[in-house]
Each structure stands twice: as C-alpha cells, then as structure tokens.
C-alpha cells in the first residue's frame, strides 16, 4: 500500500511539472539537444534558484549560474558580454571586456537588487577557501525589471537569498517559468520567466555542447518556430489597440565546453541575439538585452596565480565557429519559448499577468501544419 501511494504521488508530481515546447511536438532547429535540454548539459555548469513569492506584492527572486563547482576566483573562465540594447544595469561589464574572464558566479535578479546581489557575491568570494588575501572582486550581476508584478521599490531580495541560490546550485534539470529571477517577469504581453535549452554538435564537428539560460522580460511580436502566434492570438506590439510595452529586458547566459577565447565567445554571444530575434523580440529602446558567454573547457581556464608568465592550451580556430553559432541561435530561441510554456498566470502587486494560452497556441501551430494534428 505504501509503495502504491509513493508511485501515485510521483505520478502526480510529474503531471504537475511544467511542460516544455518539445512536449507538444515543437522541435526548434535541426541540432540535437543535450540530455536535459538545459544549460546544465554543459558539463560542470550548476544552476540554483531562490524564489520569493510572498504576500500579495512580492514576486521576485534570484537565479545563480556557476561555470564550475571549484573556486571560480582561483580558476577563472574565459568570457565575453555582448550588449544587444544597453538600457540595463548589468554589473561587472568593463572588467570582463578588458580582461576577458569571469571570476564569480553569475547572478540574475531584479533591477533594484543588483547592488545587494553584488555585495553578496563579494561576501561569497572573500569567504571561499584560498581567497584570504583577495582584495578585488568583479561580481557579475544581470537584471530585468519585474516592477509590474513585484513591489520592486521594496527591495525584498536580501544577501541571504543570493547566497541561498548559490548554495542550491546543482547540475541536472533546471526549473523554468515563475522561478528565481523570472518569478515576476513578463514576455510578449504574457507571463515570462526562466527558460533554458541546449544543443550538441555532431562528433565530426567536435561534439561540443552549447547551453543557454534566459530571464525573459521583453516584447515584440511573438513567433514560435516561424509561426506568427502573437498575431494569431491578437496580442502584439503596435497592434491597433496597443496592449503592452515591448520594454523590459532579456538576460541571456551562454555556456559551452568548446575551448574558446574571449574574442570568439563575444562572437558567439552576438549570435544569441539572432535567437531572440527569431522569437519576435525587437530589442526595444527601453530593453536591456545582454548576453554573457563563457567556456568551461579546462584547457582555457585562467588560474589566478601561475609560475609561468605564459598561457597555454588549445583554442578553436575561427573557421570552426559556425556550427557553434547555429547551436546558440537554436538554443536561445528554444529557451525563450520554454520560458513562456513553463510560466503560469500570476497576480501580484495589484496586477494580473496571464500565461501564454497553450491550447490555443498548439491549435495555431497545427493549423499552420508545423506540428502534427
């Protein structure tokens, strides 16, 4: 009897899990996905989230992405940041642009919690073993503005929430939708959130993995794998009766195990914006659209201290980048769509934001013969 009850509870839990685009037969792109179809398919990458859903006005949170589980300050990773549209408050950009590496976990949260998150990252880094003599830290914190559903002026995210997200970081499946930094976000006039996806290159092209995680809070005219879903639903930017602003921002984090230097990581980051564009995003005037890309390959890690004045290790040639470009475009597009499919309608701060109507969306996709009837 106890065994049967356990099985029933497990089945109920599985049915409660948010479904993703592929669960409905929507297969974006031509490359294979990783096992989880998530940024954590890139070996070593960890994701942790802290969700704040309290009272009637607190709808926010924190998402932490760790390039690896070691001391990141002591074993930095090559990185780059590309600015699609700079109406945002990303912290840590200039040092990444100058030195080409990341030395802390990446934190995503809401706009007015960036300083708090940075302070928490500094605490976290200074307290890491072997960092006792560290006197400079470049915290990486990205944000979107969840002020519609969340009382953002209350600055409810605390340092303890940031540290909790880092502590929870793990490999495997990643929760999507109304979680972490995506708790109070909006996308294309519907409820947005956290989304993720991955792509694996064929072995003859290196077999590398590209993973993407997004925090969606932007607008435009929604397309799903080329189908004009936003228009069909009658909800899109610049409709005769303007229903919503396209402003808001999108944070895109790209991870790969391909051995890339910071220059080619920036080239990879640029292509993620093409994935955003394929969903109908327009990088509006009031949108902060940033892509943070890093490589986990051990050949290209950057030790804080070294006995040698030289760096060594293999890096990919420029001519090998095109398959990775395709992978990041596909993964970004699917991650954004997954954020919409996983999100649920939410009321907060006196406002209501409806989720993407999945049944209507699937009917539209079938009518366009993009998925089987």
C-alpha positions as CSV (number, residue, x, y, z in Angstrom):
1,X,0.0,0.0,0.0
2,X,2.8,2.4,0.9
3,X,4.6,1.6,-2.4
4,X,1.4,2.3,-4.4
5,X,0.9,5.6,-2.6
6,X,4.5,6.6,-3.4
7,X,4.0,5.7,-7.1
8,X,0.8,7.7,-7.2
9,X,2.4,10.8,-5.6
10,X,5.3,10.5,-8.0
11,X,2.9,10.4,-11.0
12,X,1.0,13.4,-9.6
13,X,4.3,15.3,-9.2
14,X,5.3,14.5,-12.8
15,X,1.9,15.7,-14.1
16,X,2.4,19.0,-12.2
17,X,5.7,19.6,-13.9
18,X,5.7,22.5,-16.3
19,X,5.6,21.2,-19.9
20,X,8.0,22.5,-22.5
21,X,7.7,23.2,-26.2
22,X,9.0,19.8,-27.2
23,X,6.4,18.1,-25.0
24,X,3.9,19.4,-27.6
25,X,5.9,18.3,-30.6
26,X,7.5,21.7,-31.3
27,X,11.1,20.9,-32.2
28,X,13.0,24.1,-32.9
29,X,16.1,23.8,-35.2
30,X,17.9,20.8,-36.5
31,X,20.6,20.1,-34.0
32,X,20.3,17.5,-31.2
33,X,19.6,18.7,-27.6
34,X,21.5,17.5,-24.6
35,X,20.0,15.1,-22.1
36,X,18.3,17.8,-20.1
37,X,17.9,20.3,-22.9
38,X,19.3,22.8,-20.4
39,X,22.4,24.9,-19.8
40,X,23.5,22.2,-17.3
41,X,24.1,19.9,-20.2
42,X,27.5,21.7,-20.4
43,X,29.5,19.6,-18.0
44,X,30.3,21.3,-14.7
45,X,27.7,24.1,-15.0
46,X,25.5,24.5,-12.0
47,X,22.2,26.4,-11.5
48,X,20.5,27.4,-8.3
49,X,17.4,29.5,-7.7
50,X,15.7,31.3,-4.8
51,X,12.0,32.3,-5.4
52,X,10.3,35.0,-3.4
53,X,6.5,34.7,-3.7
54,X,5.2,36.3,-0.5
55,X,2.0,38.2,0.5
56,X,0.3,40.0,-2.4
57,X,3.1,42.1,-3.6
58,X,6.4,40.2,-3.6
59,X,7.1,38.3,-6.8
60,X,10.8,38.2,-7.4
61,X,13.9,36.1,-6.9
62,X,17.4,35.1,-7.7
63,X,19.0,32.7,-10.3
64,X,22.6,31.8,-9.9
65,X,24.7,30.2,-12.7
66,X,28.1,28.7,-11.7
67,X,30.5,27.9,-14.6
68,X,32.0,25.2,-12.4
69,X,31.9,23.9,-8.9
70,X,35.5,24.8,-8.0
71,X,36.8,28.1,-6.6
72,X,35.8,30.4,-9.6
73,X,38.1,33.2,-8.5
74,X,41.1,30.9,-8.4
75,X,40.1,29.2,-11.6
76,X,38.6,31.9,-13.8
77,X,36.8,31.1,-17.1
78,X,37.2,33.0,-20.4
79,X,34.1,35.1,-21.0
80,X,32.6,37.9,-23.0
81,X,29.5,40.1,-22.8
82,X,27.6,41.4,-25.8
83,X,25.1,44.3,-25.4
84,X,22.1,44.0,-27.7
85,X,20.5,47.1,-26.2
86,X,22.0,48.8,-23.2
87,X,19.0,50.0,-21.2
88,X,20.1,47.9,-18.2
89,X,22.1,47.7,-15.1
90,X,24.4,44.8,-15.7
91,X,27.3,44.9,-13.2
92,X,30.8,43.8,-14.0
93,X,30.9,44.5,-17.7
94,X,34.0,46.6,-18.0
95,X,36.4,44.2,-16.4
96,X,35.1,41.3,-18.5
97,X,35.5,43.4,-21.6
98,X,39.1,44.4,-20.6
99,X,40.4,41.1,-19.3
100,X,38.1,38.5,-20.9
101,X,37.2,36.4,-17.9
102,X,34.7,35.8,-15.2
103,X,35.7,35.2,-11.6
104,X,32.4,34.9,-9.7
105,X,29.1,33.1,-10.2
106,X,26.7,34.9,-12.5
107,X,23.6,36.2,-10.6
108,X,20.3,37.3,-12.2
109,X,17.7,39.2,-10.2
110,X,15.6,42.3,-10.4
111,X,16.8,45.8,-11.3
112,X,16.9,47.4,-7.9
113,X,18.5,44.3,-6.3
114,X,21.7,44.5,-8.3
115,X,23.8,46.2,-5.6
116,X,22.6,43.7,-3.0
117,X,23.4,40.8,-5.2
118,X,26.9,42.2,-5.9
119,X,27.5,42.6,-2.2
120,X,26.5,39.0,-1.6
121,X,28.8,37.8,-4.4
122,X,31.7,39.7,-2.8
123,X,31.0,38.1,0.6
124,X,30.8,34.7,-1.1
125,X,34.1,35.1,-2.9
126,X,36.0,36.6,0.0
127,X,34.9,33.7,2.2
128,X,36.0,31.0,-0.3
129,X,39.0,28.9,0.8
130,X,42.3,30.2,-0.7
131,X,40.8,33.7,-1.1
132,X,42.0,35.1,2.2
133,X,44.3,37.6,0.5
134,X,41.9,38.7,-2.2
135,X,41.3,42.5,-2.3
136,X,39.4,43.0,-5.5
137,X,36.3,41.1,-6.8
138,X,34.4,41.7,-10.0
139,X,30.8,40.5,-9.3
140,X,28.7,39.7,-12.4
141,X,25.0,40.6,-11.8
142,X,22.3,40.9,-14.5
143,X,18.8,42.0,-14.1
144,X,15.4,42.7,-15.6
145,X,12.7,44.9,-14.2
146,X,9.8,43.0,-12.6
147,X,8.2,46.1,-11.2
148,X,4.7,45.4,-12.6
149,X,4.1,42.2,-10.7
150,X,6.6,42.8,-7.9
151,X,6.9,45.7,-5.4
152,X,10.4,46.4,-6.7
153,X,10.9,49.5,-4.6
154,X,10.7,47.4,-1.5
155,X,14.0,45.7,-2.5
156,X,12.9,42.4,-0.9
157,X,15.9,40.4,-2.2
158,X,18.4,40.1,0.6
159,X,22.0,38.9,0.6
160,X,20.8,35.7,2.2
161,X,18.6,35.0,-0.8
162,X,21.5,35.4,-3.2
163,X,23.7,33.1,-1.1
164,X,20.9,30.6,-0.9
165,X,20.6,30.5,-4.7
166,X,24.3,29.8,-4.9
167,X,24.2,27.1,-2.3
168,X,21.3,25.4,-4.1
169,X,23.2,25.3,-7.4
170,X,23.3,21.9,-8.9
171,X,23.6,20.0,-12.2
172,X,20.7,18.2,-13.9
173,X,17.3,19.6,-14.7
174,X,16.6,23.3,-14.3
175,X,13.2,24.7,-13.1
176,X,11.6,27.1,-15.6
177,X,8.9,29.7,-15.7
178,X,7.9,31.5,-12.5
179,X,11.0,30.7,-10.5
180,X,14.1,32.6,-9.4
181,X,14.8,35.8,-11.3
182,X,11.9,35.0,-13.6
183,X,9.3,35.0,-10.8
184,X,7.8,38.4,-11.7
185,X,8.7,38.9,-15.3
186,X,6.6,39.4,-18.5
187,X,7.3,38.4,-22.1
188,X,5.4,39.3,-25.3
189,X,2.5,40.5,-23.2
190,X,2.3,37.2,-21.4
191,X,3.9,35.8,-18.2
192,X,7.6,35.3,-18.8
193,X,10.2,33.7,-16.7
194,X,13.3,31.4,-16.7
195,X,13.9,29.2,-19.7
196,X,16.7,27.0,-20.8
197,X,17.8,24.8,-23.7
198,X,20.9,23.2,-25.2
199,X,22.4,21.9,-28.4
200,X,25.1,19.3,-29.1
201,X,27.2,19.4,-32.3
202,X,27.9,16.2,-34.3
203,X,31.0,14.4,-33.3
204,X,32.8,15.2,-36.6
205,X,32.3,18.9,-35.7
206,X,33.8,18.5,-32.3
207,X,30.8,17.1,-30.3
208,X,30.7,20.4,-28.3
209,X,27.7,21.4,-26.2
210,X,26.1,24.9,-26.1
211,X,23.7,25.6,-23.3
212,X,21.6,28.8,-22.8
213,X,19.6,30.1,-19.9
214,X,17.3,33.2,-20.3
215,X,15.4,35.5,-18.0
216,X,12.6,36.8,-20.3
217,X,11.0,40.2,-19.7
218,X,10.8,41.8,-23.2
219,X,8.4,42.3,-26.1
220,X,7.7,42.4,-29.8
221,X,5.6,40.1,-32.0
222,X,5.7,36.5,-30.8
223,X,6.8,33.9,-33.2
224,X,7.2,30.2,-32.4
225,X,9.5,28.4,-34.8
226,X,8.4,30.9,-37.5
227,X,4.6,30.7,-36.8
228,X,3.1,34.2,-36.1
229,X,1.5,33.1,-32.8
230,X,1.3,36.7,-31.4
231,X,-0.6,37.9,-34.4
232,X,-2.9,34.9,-34.4
233,X,-3.7,35.5,-30.7
234,X,-4.3,39.2,-31.4
235,X,-1.7,40.3,-28.8
236,X,1.4,42.0,-30.1
237,X,3.3,45.3,-30.1
238,X,1.9,48.0,-32.3
239,X,-1.5,46.4,-32.7
240,X,-4.2,48.9,-33.4
241,X,-5.1,48.9,-29.7
242,X,-1.7,49.0,-28.1
243,X,-1.9,46.4,-25.3
244,X,1.6,46.4,-23.8
245,X,5.0,48.0,-24.0
246,X,7.9,46.0,-25.5
247,X,10.3,47.3,-22.9
248,X,11.7,45.3,-20.1
249,X,14.9,43.4,-20.9
250,X,16.2,39.9,-21.6
251,X,19.3,38.3,-19.9
252,X,20.9,35.5,-21.9
253,X,23.6,33.3,-20.4
254,X,25.5,31.1,-22.8
255,X,27.8,28.2,-21.7
256,X,29.9,26.0,-23.8
257,X,32.6,23.3,-23.4
258,X,34.2,24.3,-26.6
259,X,37.7,25.8,-25.9
260,X,37.1,29.4,-26.9
261,X,38.9,32.6,-26.1
262,X,37.1,35.7,-25.1
263,X,37.1,37.1,-28.6
264,X,35.3,34.1,-30.1
265,X,33.0,34.0,-27.0
266,X,31.9,37.5,-27.9
267,X,31.2,36.4,-31.5
268,X,29.1,33.5,-30.0
269,X,27.3,35.9,-27.7
270,X,26.3,38.1,-30.7
271,X,24.6,35.2,-32.3
272,X,22.3,34.6,-29.3
273,X,20.6,37.9,-30.2
274,X,19.6,36.3,-33.5
275,X,17.8,33.6,-31.5
276,X,15.9,36.4,-29.6
277,X,15.0,38.0,-32.9
278,X,13.6,34.7,-34.2
279,X,11.1,34.7,-31.4
280,X,9.9,38.1,-32.5
281,X,11.9,40.2,-29.9
282,X,12.8,43.7,-31.1
283,X,15.4,44.9,-28.5
284,X,13.3,48.0,-27.9
285,X,14.5,51.3,-26.6
286,X,13.7,50.5,-23.0
287,X,15.0,47.0,-23.1
288,X,18.3,45.8,-21.5
289,X,19.3,42.9,-23.7
290,X,22.6,41.4,-22.6
291,X,24.4,38.1,-23.4
292,X,27.0,36.7,-21.1
293,X,29.0,33.8,-22.7
294,X,31.7,31.7,-21.1
295,X,33.7,28.5,-21.8
296,X,34.1,25.7,-19.3
297,X,36.9,23.9,-21.1
298,X,39.8,23.2,-18.7
299,X,42.3,24.0,-21.5
300,X,41.3,27.6,-21.4
301,X,40.7,28.2,-17.7
302,X,42.7,31.1,-16.3
303,X,44.4,30.5,-12.9
304,X,44.6,33.4,-10.6
305,X,48.2,32.6,-9.8
306,X,50.8,30.9,-12.0
307,X,54.5,30.2,-12.0
308,X,54.6,30.9,-15.7
309,X,54.2,34.3,-17.4
310,X,52.6,32.5,-20.4
311,X,49.2,30.9,-21.0
312,X,49.0,27.6,-22.9
313,X,46.2,25.4,-24.2
314,X,44.3,24.7,-27.4
315,X,41.6,27.1,-28.6
316,X,39.3,26.7,-31.6
317,X,40.1,28.4,-34.9
318,X,37.7,31.0,-36.3
319,X,36.8,28.6,-39.1
320,X,35.3,26.1,-36.5
321,X,32.8,28.6,-35.1
322,X,29.9,28.4,-37.5
323,X,28.4,25.2,-36.0
324,X,28.5,26.8,-32.6
325,X,26.8,29.9,-33.9
326,X,24.0,27.8,-35.2
327,X,23.8,25.9,-31.9
328,X,23.5,29.1,-29.8
329,X,20.8,30.6,-32.1
330,X,18.7,27.5,-31.8
331,X,19.2,27.1,-28.0
332,X,18.4,30.7,-27.3
333,X,15.2,30.6,-29.4
334,X,14.0,27.4,-27.7
335,X,15.0,28.7,-24.2
336,X,12.8,31.8,-24.7
337,X,9.9,29.7,-25.9
338,X,10.3,27.3,-23.0
339,X,10.1,30.2,-20.5
340,X,6.7,31.0,-21.9
341,X,5.4,27.4,-22.0
342,X,6.5,26.9,-18.4
343,X,5.2,30.1,-17.0
344,X,1.8,30.3,-15.2
345,X,-0.6,33.1,-14.8
346,X,0.3,35.3,-11.9
347,X,-1.3,38.0,-9.8
348,X,1.0,40.3,-7.9
349,X,1.4,43.9,-6.8
350,X,-2.3,44.6,-7.8
351,X,-1.8,43.4,-11.4
352,X,-2.7,40.2,-13.2
353,X,-0.5,38.7,-16.0
354,X,-1.9,35.8,-18.0
355,X,0.3,33.0,-19.2
356,X,0.6,32.1,-22.9
357,X,-2.7,30.2,-23.7
358,X,-1.1,26.8,-24.5
359,X,-4.2,25.1,-26.0
360,X,-4.8,28.0,-28.4
361,X,-1.1,28.1,-29.3
362,X,-1.0,24.4,-30.1
363,X,-4.1,24.8,-32.3
364,X,-2.4,27.6,-34.2
365,X,0.8,25.5,-34.7
366,X,-1.3,22.7,-36.0
367,X,-3.3,24.9,-38.3
368,X,0.0,26.1,-39.8
369,X,0.9,22.4,-40.2
370,X,4.0,23.0,-38.1
371,X,3.2,20.1,-35.7
372,X,1.1,17.0,-36.4
373,X,-2.6,17.2,-35.8
